[in-house]
């Protein structure tokens, strides 16, 4: 896998919207009976279609005369008309909806709701290892920290936006409330990823302090395992990160140094002391260099042949970290020699 080429996404984005809950009004003499308006989806997007329906307790809606009004204008009416489809307004708007119900015995009920669409975005990143100048996103794996940023676009009627300081964020991981990182203004959090099983669902519920705006979104975060890429370490140009070696590679040099990169693992650097590099060339184990365990040099002077190179990288304390790679490398020079391949320093 050529990670340096294949991955160029700067971030992951998920969006969901919120509409204010419905409020019911009760009629005199109708003790124990009431109606309420339900919205579907519960969090409409701006300018999206919204289905509104009546939920009743002790009220027979099927034979009742029902009138729906939106913004002060009648939009639907009829016997048993217990639902209506409307269109949400733009971001920052509010649409007042009312349902008036008159039962067959003349009892009247009413329920009101306000549709105030807001936008809530989630951006994710992680502190897994990627090499210098890598333009893609650091994918999360077991043992790393997930970095999540919520962007609440809570727009008021006057056009201003509610600041983070006036919004309370409740964070959940796979349904479990993370109370220690939740709270007012906590729009950015760090969530440890402890294992690889089934990924991780991150949910945030955001509510303004005045109760006028709120939102909720869930983002499923797939986890990956560390990935190994191998690069030429050119004597003049350094590590050629833009050109990872393929499983079969031909090198027109008699000697070449190579550097391995364990993408997306729990590591501070490629030579993190917690990482263990197990190199093998032609089924022979090659001890890793103490100063640069991620590097190996293969020498094929006066020969023309190939080296089967394999590498396994593990972590001292994170047993989920297990990255492996194999490369069939052909180096060429003037003539052949017996068993020409060896690691530098051998």
C-alpha beads as a LAMMPS data file, in Angstrom:
LAMMPS data file: protein, C-alpha beads

346 atoms
345 bonds

1 atom types
1 bond types

-500.0 500.0 xlo xhi
-500.0 500.0 ylo yhi
-500.0 500.0 zlo zhi

Masses

1 110.0

Atoms # bond

1 1 1 0.000 0.000 0.000
2 1 1 1.386 3.372 -0.978
3 1 1 0.024 5.410 1.917
4 1 1 1.841 8.542 0.894
5 1 1 0.011 8.512 -2.434
6 1 1 -3.323 6.971 -1.546
7 1 1 -4.365 9.067 1.430
8 1 1 -4.882 12.767 0.984
9 1 1 -8.050 13.524 2.927
10 1 1 -7.603 16.463 5.241
11 1 1 -10.367 15.485 7.601
12 1 1 -13.654 13.754 8.055
13 1 1 -16.872 15.721 8.275
14 1 1 -20.327 14.714 9.544
15 1 1 -23.311 17.067 9.754
16 1 1 -26.680 16.890 11.511
17 1 1 -29.267 19.524 12.425
18 1 1 -31.731 20.324 15.230
19 1 1 -35.296 21.571 15.550
20 1 1 -36.832 22.813 18.783
21 1 1 -39.129 20.328 20.547
22 1 1 -42.902 20.536 20.299
23 1 1 -44.892 22.065 23.122
24 1 1 -48.518 21.010 23.855
25 1 1 -51.327 23.138 25.194
26 1 1 -54.172 21.596 27.140
27 1 1 -57.881 22.441 26.996
28 1 1 -59.968 23.077 30.073
29 1 1 -62.016 20.085 31.100
30 1 1 -59.759 17.636 29.256
31 1 1 -57.821 16.375 32.245
32 1 1 -55.471 13.541 31.309
33 1 1 -55.812 14.158 27.574
34 1 1 -53.300 16.037 25.443
35 1 1 -51.609 16.189 22.055
36 1 1 -48.062 17.011 20.932
37 1 1 -46.301 17.547 17.623
38 1 1 -43.500 15.157 16.611
39 1 1 -40.918 16.010 13.938
40 1 1 -39.267 13.605 11.511
41 1 1 -36.402 13.874 11.079
42 1 1 -36.002 15.092 14.613
43 1 1 -33.158 17.385 13.508
44 1 1 -34.142 18.884 10.118
45 1 1 -31.561 20.472 7.861
46 1 1 -32.146 23.993 6.542
47 1 1 -34.485 24.002 3.555
48 1 1 -35.187 20.280 3.992
49 1 1 -38.545 18.517 4.079
50 1 1 -39.976 17.889 7.543
51 1 1 -42.803 15.498 8.414
52 1 1 -44.888 16.638 11.397
53 1 1 -47.370 14.320 13.083
54 1 1 -49.605 14.474 16.125
55 1 1 -49.029 12.281 19.150
56 1 1 -52.123 11.950 21.305
57 1 1 -52.978 10.769 24.805
58 1 1 -56.661 10.116 25.373
59 1 1 -57.747 11.998 22.233
60 1 1 -59.437 10.352 19.226
61 1 1 -57.821 12.049 16.239
62 1 1 -59.390 9.894 13.540
63 1 1 -62.762 11.642 13.762
64 1 1 -61.475 15.048 14.806
65 1 1 -61.293 18.179 12.680
66 1 1 -57.622 19.206 12.474
67 1 1 -56.178 22.442 11.134
68 1 1 -52.457 22.959 10.612
69 1 1 -50.949 26.474 10.508
70 1 1 -47.362 27.494 9.767
71 1 1 -46.171 31.049 10.133
72 1 1 -49.741 32.124 10.881
73 1 1 -51.152 30.676 7.654
74 1 1 -53.321 27.570 7.256
75 1 1 -51.348 24.927 5.347
76 1 1 -53.600 21.865 5.764
77 1 1 -56.913 20.861 7.289
78 1 1 -59.417 18.032 7.336
79 1 1 -60.984 15.273 9.382
80 1 1 -58.316 12.991 10.831
81 1 1 -55.514 15.036 9.199
82 1 1 -52.965 14.094 11.880
83 1 1 -49.813 14.874 9.863
84 1 1 -48.405 17.416 7.438
85 1 1 -45.218 17.894 5.421
86 1 1 -43.438 21.248 5.537
87 1 1 -40.149 22.727 4.427
88 1 1 -37.695 24.032 7.002
89 1 1 -36.380 27.539 6.605
90 1 1 -32.822 28.714 6.144
91 1 1 -30.158 28.546 8.834
92 1 1 -31.107 30.982 11.581
93 1 1 -34.814 31.000 10.788
94 1 1 -37.709 29.922 12.973
95 1 1 -40.985 28.509 11.688
96 1 1 -43.875 28.396 14.163
97 1 1 -46.264 25.503 13.561
98 1 1 -49.631 24.989 15.282
99 1 1 -52.156 22.165 15.145
100 1 1 -55.743 22.912 16.280
101 1 1 -57.905 19.884 17.018
102 1 1 -61.677 19.818 17.571
103 1 1 -63.051 16.428 18.581
104 1 1 -66.489 15.104 17.657
105 1 1 -67.854 16.177 21.067
106 1 1 -66.586 19.729 20.516
107 1 1 -63.582 19.591 22.838
108 1 1 -60.654 21.650 21.504
109 1 1 -56.949 21.014 21.806
110 1 1 -53.891 22.686 20.337
111 1 1 -50.174 21.969 20.086
112 1 1 -47.324 24.174 18.944
113 1 1 -43.810 23.550 17.690
114 1 1 -40.984 25.704 16.403
115 1 1 -38.699 24.471 13.634
116 1 1 -35.341 26.219 14.054
117 1 1 -32.752 24.356 11.942
118 1 1 -29.152 24.551 13.096
119 1 1 -26.005 22.932 11.824
120 1 1 -23.561 20.831 13.862
121 1 1 -20.361 19.554 12.241
122 1 1 -17.825 17.059 13.573
123 1 1 -14.178 17.042 12.512
124 1 1 -11.890 14.205 13.578
125 1 1 -8.147 13.649 13.683
126 1 1 -5.768 11.555 15.758
127 1 1 -2.229 11.661 17.126
128 1 1 -1.152 8.478 15.329
129 1 1 2.223 8.663 13.619
130 1 1 2.640 10.052 10.118
131 1 1 5.933 11.200 8.570
132 1 1 6.955 14.837 7.996
133 1 1 5.088 16.720 5.251
134 1 1 2.342 14.084 5.095
135 1 1 -0.765 15.846 3.767
136 1 1 -3.392 13.286 4.706
137 1 1 -5.252 12.768 7.954
138 1 1 -3.679 10.676 10.684
139 1 1 -6.034 7.702 10.855
140 1 1 -6.891 6.427 14.353
141 1 1 -5.759 3.031 15.590
142 1 1 -5.833 1.267 18.949
143 1 1 -3.775 3.016 21.587
144 1 1 -3.854 6.506 20.063
145 1 1 -5.933 9.541 20.993
146 1 1 -8.869 10.632 18.858
147 1 1 -9.092 14.416 18.505
148 1 1 -12.642 15.631 17.862
149 1 1 -13.861 19.156 17.150
150 1 1 -17.546 20.086 17.149
151 1 1 -18.548 23.133 15.110
152 1 1 -21.958 24.387 16.227
153 1 1 -23.557 26.846 13.811
154 1 1 -26.295 28.122 16.105
155 1 1 -27.618 31.181 14.326
156 1 1 -30.045 33.575 15.981
157 1 1 -32.859 35.441 14.253
158 1 1 -30.763 38.617 14.296
159 1 1 -28.041 36.869 12.270
160 1 1 -25.515 36.469 15.083
161 1 1 -24.139 33.095 16.160
162 1 1 -24.212 31.689 19.677
163 1 1 -20.581 31.356 20.867
164 1 1 -19.071 28.127 22.206
165 1 1 -18.926 29.663 25.680
166 1 1 -22.743 29.647 25.730
167 1 1 -23.115 26.079 24.478
168 1 1 -22.949 22.933 26.610
169 1 1 -21.503 19.851 24.915
170 1 1 -22.253 16.332 26.119
171 1 1 -19.912 13.752 24.597
172 1 1 -20.597 10.033 24.305
173 1 1 -18.523 7.110 23.086
174 1 1 -20.498 4.100 21.885
175 1 1 -23.472 5.353 23.895
176 1 1 -21.588 5.953 27.141
177 1 1 -21.544 9.527 28.435
178 1 1 -18.012 10.904 28.862
179 1 1 -18.727 13.183 31.787
180 1 1 -15.114 14.128 32.447
181 1 1 -14.726 15.841 29.063
182 1 1 -18.278 17.196 28.706
183 1 1 -19.411 20.631 29.755
184 1 1 -19.953 24.211 28.772
185 1 1 -17.667 25.329 25.971
186 1 1 -16.159 21.823 25.570
187 1 1 -16.351 21.816 21.792
188 1 1 -12.939 20.169 21.347
189 1 1 -12.047 16.934 23.124
190 1 1 -9.445 14.177 23.182
191 1 1 -10.824 10.636 23.429
192 1 1 -8.481 7.654 23.972
193 1 1 -8.976 4.714 21.610
194 1 1 -8.373 1.584 23.646
195 1 1 -9.079 -1.262 21.200
196 1 1 -9.885 -2.150 17.611
197 1 1 -13.160 -3.977 18.134
198 1 1 -15.868 -2.623 15.837
199 1 1 -14.606 0.919 15.595
200 1 1 -15.983 3.676 17.793
201 1 1 -19.202 5.744 17.638
202 1 1 -18.702 9.314 18.824
203 1 1 -21.821 11.330 19.704
204 1 1 -22.121 14.938 20.776
205 1 1 -25.214 16.741 22.023
206 1 1 -24.946 20.531 21.972
207 1 1 -27.401 22.870 23.717
208 1 1 -27.332 26.639 24.053
209 1 1 -27.591 28.026 27.584
210 1 1 -30.858 29.819 26.785
211 1 1 -32.431 26.630 25.400
212 1 1 -33.230 28.212 22.044
213 1 1 -30.888 26.044 19.958
214 1 1 -29.604 22.496 20.217
215 1 1 -28.236 19.706 18.084
216 1 1 -26.976 16.154 18.132
217 1 1 -24.790 14.145 15.788
218 1 1 -23.098 10.756 15.793
219 1 1 -20.061 9.856 13.756
220 1 1 -18.906 6.266 13.310
221 1 1 -15.109 6.221 13.402
222 1 1 -13.570 3.164 11.702
223 1 1 -10.254 2.166 13.204
224 1 1 -7.291 0.953 11.228
225 1 1 -4.178 -1.049 11.967
226 1 1 -0.708 0.447 11.471
227 1 1 0.501 0.202 7.873
228 1 1 4.121 -0.251 6.778
229 1 1 5.630 1.478 3.771
230 1 1 9.241 1.183 2.650
231 1 1 11.115 4.016 0.933
232 1 1 14.499 4.520 -0.666
233 1 1 16.839 6.614 1.464
234 1 1 18.757 8.311 -1.302
235 1 1 22.286 9.535 -0.463
236 1 1 21.580 12.922 -2.092
237 1 1 17.835 13.463 -1.772
238 1 1 17.105 11.707 1.489
239 1 1 13.994 9.591 2.023
240 1 1 11.834 9.615 -1.107
241 1 1 8.444 9.776 0.630
242 1 1 6.618 10.346 -2.638
243 1 1 7.540 6.926 -3.999
244 1 1 6.891 3.968 -1.694
245 1 1 8.336 0.661 -2.854
246 1 1 5.915 -1.752 -4.479
247 1 1 5.919 -5.448 -3.486
248 1 1 8.369 -6.042 -6.354
249 1 1 10.910 -3.281 -6.989
250 1 1 13.937 -2.963 -9.267
251 1 1 16.805 -0.744 -8.107
252 1 1 19.548 0.108 -10.586
253 1 1 22.131 0.482 -7.854
254 1 1 24.576 -1.912 -6.272
255 1 1 23.809 -0.617 -2.786
256 1 1 20.820 1.189 -1.371
257 1 1 19.556 2.224 2.029
258 1 1 15.863 1.858 2.851
259 1 1 13.688 3.396 5.542
260 1 1 10.421 1.952 6.883
261 1 1 7.510 4.107 8.060
262 1 1 4.789 2.642 10.328
263 1 1 1.815 4.855 9.448
264 1 1 -1.036 5.379 11.939
265 1 1 0.551 3.627 14.915
266 1 1 1.024 4.686 18.508
267 1 1 4.429 6.363 18.268
268 1 1 6.022 9.743 18.849
269 1 1 8.569 9.190 16.089
270 1 1 9.593 6.533 13.589
271 1 1 12.446 5.530 15.940
272 1 1 10.317 5.627 19.091
273 1 1 12.035 3.442 21.740
274 1 1 8.720 1.628 22.292
275 1 1 8.830 0.270 18.734
276 1 1 10.634 -2.959 17.876
277 1 1 11.820 -3.586 14.291
278 1 1 12.338 -7.204 13.236
279 1 1 14.106 -7.233 9.857
280 1 1 14.693 -10.325 7.749
281 1 1 16.561 -10.587 4.426
282 1 1 16.337 -13.868 2.509
283 1 1 14.934 -15.518 5.662
284 1 1 17.917 -14.356 7.699
285 1 1 17.211 -12.127 10.701
286 1 1 19.095 -8.826 10.533
287 1 1 19.614 -7.023 13.871
288 1 1 18.155 -3.534 13.797
289 1 1 20.466 -0.565 14.209
290 1 1 20.346 0.906 17.691
291 1 1 20.274 4.491 16.443
292 1 1 18.003 4.015 13.430
293 1 1 16.079 0.731 13.763
294 1 1 13.760 1.733 10.912
295 1 1 16.613 1.705 8.387
296 1 1 18.409 -1.072 6.540
297 1 1 21.068 -1.079 3.799
298 1 1 21.344 -3.821 1.189
299 1 1 24.567 -4.320 -0.769
300 1 1 24.732 -6.170 -4.087
301 1 1 28.111 -5.042 -5.444
302 1 1 29.453 -7.249 -8.260
303 1 1 26.185 -9.159 -8.471
304 1 1 22.764 -9.204 -10.031
305 1 1 20.046 -10.776 -7.922
306 1 1 17.243 -10.094 -5.500
307 1 1 16.559 -9.791 -1.787
308 1 1 13.368 -10.897 -0.095
309 1 1 12.925 -8.318 2.646
310 1 1 10.366 -8.654 5.405
311 1 1 9.694 -6.486 8.425
312 1 1 7.502 -6.724 11.501
313 1 1 7.053 -3.739 13.797
314 1 1 5.562 -4.195 17.267
315 1 1 5.011 -1.987 20.301
316 1 1 6.355 -2.619 23.795
317 1 1 3.042 -2.023 25.578
318 1 1 0.363 -1.915 22.840
319 1 1 -0.245 -5.494 21.711
320 1 1 -2.732 -4.259 19.061
321 1 1 0.211 -2.685 17.253
322 1 1 1.467 -5.284 14.763
323 1 1 2.528 -4.015 11.338
324 1 1 4.115 -6.269 8.742
325 1 1 5.432 -5.845 5.221
326 1 1 7.244 -7.826 2.529
327 1 1 9.192 -6.573 -0.468
328 1 1 10.991 -8.401 -3.276
329 1 1 13.853 -6.060 -4.174
330 1 1 16.130 -6.489 -7.207
331 1 1 19.463 -4.671 -7.154
332 1 1 21.784 -4.784 -10.151
333 1 1 25.532 -4.355 -10.678
334 1 1 28.286 -5.756 -12.895
335 1 1 28.635 -9.400 -11.894
336 1 1 27.330 -12.029 -9.527
337 1 1 28.709 -13.116 -6.201
338 1 1 27.711 -15.777 -3.717
339 1 1 25.029 -14.568 -1.261
340 1 1 25.715 -10.875 -2.030
341 1 1 22.957 -9.428 0.142
342 1 1 23.691 -8.297 3.624
343 1 1 22.699 -5.518 5.962
344 1 1 25.078 -2.654 6.545
345 1 1 27.444 -3.414 9.379
346 1 1 27.211 -7.200 8.884

Bonds

1 1 1 2
2 1 2 3
3 1 3 4
4 1 4 5
5 1 5 6
6 1 6 7
7 1 7 8
8 1 8 9
9 1 9 10
10 1 10 11
11 1 11 12
12 1 12 13
13 1 13 14
14 1 14 15
15 1 15 16
16 1 16 17
17 1 17 18
18 1 18 19
19 1 19 20
20 1 20 21
21 1 21 22
22 1 22 23
23 1 23 24
24 1 24 25
25 1 25 26
26 1 26 27
27 1 27 28
28 1 28 29
29 1 29 30
30 1 30 31
31 1 31 32
32 1 32 33
33 1 33 34
34 1 34 35
35 1 35 36
36 1 36 37
37 1 37 38
38 1 38 39
39 1 39 40
40 1 40 41
41 1 41 42
42 1 42 43
43 1 43 44
44 1 44 45
45 1 45 46
46 1 46 47
47 1 47 48
48 1 48 49
49 1 49 50
50 1 50 51
51 1 51 52
52 1 52 53
53 1 53 54
54 1 54 55
55 1 55 56
56 1 56 57
57 1 57 58
58 1 58 59
59 1 59 60
60 1 60 61
61 1 61 62
62 1 62 63
63 1 63 64
64 1 64 65
65 1 65 66
66 1 66 67
67 1 67 68
68 1 68 69
69 1 69 70
70 1 70 71
71 1 71 72
72 1 72 73
73 1 73 74
74 1 74 75
75 1 75 76
76 1 76 77
77 1 77 78
78 1 78 79
79 1 79 80
80 1 80 81
81 1 81 82
82 1 82 83
83 1 83 84
84 1 84 85
85 1 85 86
86 1 86 87
87 1 87 88
88 1 88 89
89 1 89 90
90 1 90 91
91 1 91 92
92 1 92 93
93 1 93 94
94 1 94 95
95 1 95 96
96 1 96 97
97 1 97 98
98 1 98 99
99 1 99 100
100 1 100 101
101 1 101 102
102 1 102 103
103 1 103 104
104 1 104 105
105 1 105 106
106 1 106 107
107 1 107 108
108 1 108 109
109 1 109 110
110 1 110 111
111 1 111 112
112 1 112 113
113 1 113 114
114 1 114 115
115 1 115 116
116 1 116 117
117 1 117 118
118 1 118 119
119 1 119 120
120 1 120 121
121 1 121 122
122 1 122 123
123 1 123 124
124 1 124 125
125 1 125 126
126 1 126 127
127 1 127 128
128 1 128 129
129 1 129 130
130 1 130 131
131 1 131 132
132 1 132 133
133 1 133 134
134 1 134 135
135 1 135 136
136 1 136 137
137 1 137 138
138 1 138 139
139 1 139 140
140 1 140 141
141 1 141 142
142 1 142 143
143 1 143 144
144 1 144 145
145 1 145 146
146 1 146 147
147 1 147 148
148 1 148 149
149 1 149 150
150 1 150 151
151 1 151 152
152 1 152 153
153 1 153 154
154 1 154 155
155 1 155 156
156 1 156 157
157 1 157 158
158 1 158 159
159 1 159 160
160 1 160 161
161 1 161 162
162 1 162 163
163 1 163 164
164 1 164 165
165 1 165 166
166 1 166 167
167 1 167 168
168 1 168 169
169 1 169 170
170 1 170 171
171 1 171 172
172 1 172 173
173 1 173 174
174 1 174 175
175 1 175 176
176 1 176 177
177 1 177 178
178 1 178 179
179 1 179 180
180 1 180 181
181 1 181 182
182 1 182 183
183 1 183 184
184 1 184 185
185 1 185 186
186 1 186 187
187 1 187 188
188 1 188 189
189 1 189 190
190 1 190 191
191 1 191 192
192 1 192 193
193 1 193 194
194 1 194 195
195 1 195 196
196 1 196 197
197 1 197 198
198 1 198 199
199 1 199 200
200 1 200 201
201 1 201 202
202 1 202 203
203 1 203 204
204 1 204 205
205 1 205 206
206 1 206 207
207 1 207 208
208 1 208 209
209 1 209 210
210 1 210 211
211 1 211 212
212 1 212 213
213 1 213 214
214 1 214 215
215 1 215 216
216 1 216 217
217 1 217 218
218 1 218 219
219 1 219 220
220 1 220 221
221 1 221 222
222 1 222 223
223 1 223 224
224 1 224 225
225 1 225 226
226 1 226 227
227 1 227 228
228 1 228 229
229 1 229 230
230 1 230 231
231 1 231 232
232 1 232 233
233 1 233 234
234 1 234 235
235 1 235 236
236 1 236 237
237 1 237 238
238 1 238 239
239 1 239 240
240 1 240 241
241 1 241 242
242 1 242 243
243 1 243 244
244 1 244 245
245 1 245 246
246 1 246 247
247 1 247 248
248 1 248 249
249 1 249 250
250 1 250 251
251 1 251 252
252 1 252 253
253 1 253 254
254 1 254 255
255 1 255 256
256 1 256 257
257 1 257 258
258 1 258 259
259 1 259 260
260 1 260 261
261 1 261 262
262 1 262 263
263 1 263 264
264 1 264 265
265 1 265 266
266 1 266 267
267 1 267 268
268 1 268 269
269 1 269 270
270 1 270 271
271 1 271 272
272 1 272 273
273 1 273 274
274 1 274 275
275 1 275 276
276 1 276 277
277 1 277 278
278 1 278 279
279 1 279 280
280 1 280 281
281 1 281 282
282 1 282 283
283 1 283 284
284 1 284 285
285 1 285 286
286 1 286 287
287 1 287 288
288 1 288 289
289 1 289 290
290 1 290 291
291 1 291 292
292 1 292 293
293 1 293 294
294 1 294 295
295 1 295 296
296 1 296 297
297 1 297 298
298 1 298 299
299 1 299 300
300 1 300 301
301 1 301 302
302 1 302 303
303 1 303 304
304 1 304 305
305 1 305 306
306 1 306 307
307 1 307 308
308 1 308 309
309 1 309 310
310 1 310 311
311 1 311 312
312 1 312 313
313 1 313 314
314 1 314 315
315 1 315 316
316 1 316 317
317 1 317 318
318 1 318 319
319 1 319 320
320 1 320 321
321 1 321 322
322 1 322 323
323 1 323 324
324 1 324 325
325 1 325 326
326 1 326 327
327 1 327 328
328 1 328 329
329 1 329 330
330 1 330 331
331 1 331 332
332 1 332 333
333 1 333 334
334 1 334 335
335 1 335 336
336 1 336 337
337 1 337 338
338 1 338 339
339 1 339 340
340 1 340 341
341 1 341 342
342 1 342 343
343 1 343 344
344 1 344 345
345 1 345 346
